Amino acid sequence: MAPRKLAAGNWKMNGTTASLAEVDALTAPEGCGVLICPPATLIAAMAAQVQGGVMVGGQDCHAKASGAHTGDISAAQLKDAGASHVILGHSERRADHGETDAQVAAKAGAAHGMGLTAIICVGETDAQRDAGETLDVIARQLAGSVPEGASAGNTVIAYEPVWAIGSGRTPTAEQIAEVHALMRERLSARFEDGADMTLLYGGSVKASNAREIFAIAHVNGALVGGASLKAADFAPIVAALAAA
Ligand code: PEP
C-alpha cells in the first residue's frame, strides 16, 4: 500500500451556513481524498451536503468521551455529526489553548477509538528554525503527539511550520524535504506501516505553489487554511495533487 493522497481544508473559525455552497463545486478525483474541516457548527450540515466523495472533519476533539467540559466536543460527537477526520494539535490550538504533546496524543487516541482519522500537526516556530532546532522539535512532537495504536489507516501527519501558516511564506523545497524525510524515517521505525502513513505539508499552500510542493518526496498532500475557504482556490490545489 502506498500513502493515500489527501487535500485537507481547515476553515478555522471562518464560515456560516452561507459558506456551505462552497463545497458544491468540490469532488474527490480518483485516488485522492478531499476533506473540509469546517467549524463544528457546520459539520452536520456540510456532511449532508457534500458529494463526489468529499469528506468532512472536525478541528479538535476532547480526550474524554463525555462529561463536564463546557465548550468542548468529543470524538463521538464529531462522528455522530458526520465527520471522518479530526485535526489535532494544530499550532493555533497549541498556542491559544496551551495544548501539549501528551494532550494531543490522548485526543488522537480518543479519535482512533471512535474510528476517526486523526490529522496530527507538528511544526517549528521561527525562533526554533533560526536556532537550528527544527528537526529536534519535529522529532519530539512526533514522538509525543502520535499515540500507540496509530496506523496508516487512522493517522495522517501534517508538517506545518508555525511561521508559514497564514503568512504567505513557505519553506524551500529542501527544507520541506528534510522534515518529511525525518518524519517518514521516525514513523517507519516506530509503526509497522509507518511507510504508508499519509504525510501532509501545510503553510501558505495555494494554487501557484501546490505543484512544486506535491513534487517533494514524502509529501502526500496538503493541509490548507486560507486557500480552502473558496472552492475556486481549493479546487486547483486538489487538481494539482491528483496530477502529482
Ligand atoms: C493551517 O492553518 O493549517 C494552514 C496551513 O493555514 P494557511 O494555509 O492559511 O497557511
Residues whose N, C-alpha, C, O or C-beta is under 5 A from the ligand:
A	BS01	PEP	N10 A164 I165 G166 S167 G202 G203 S204 V205 L223 V224 G225 G226 A227
